[in-house]
Amino acid sequence: MLGETEEDQKIFLKTGDKLTLVCGENPAKRTKCSKRNMKISVKQCKSFNNVNVGSYIFFDMGSIRAEILQVDEFQVVCEAQNEGPIYEN
């Protein structure tokens, strides 16, 4: 489940946009996503230890696909493969 976005807005991802997901347990969890700062927390996430580069994350009931480009224990950088909105929670 995604964390809060700035001003409860939806974020419209375009193909090629980069998004950083941050574990909710990490101190950076307070980071809010905005159109300029594509970083958002993932609620109830303790680590990304089981996530692999080259795999995919799906948003909005599977309608948006993002390829994982970089992984460390507490954050994942991914790139949108198609367009669409993402929402908090």
Secondary structure, 3 states (H helix, E strand, C coil): CECCEHHHCCEEECCCCEEEEEECCCHHHHCCECCCCCEEEECCCCCCCCCCCCCEEEECCCCEEEEEEEECCCEEEEEECCCEEECCC
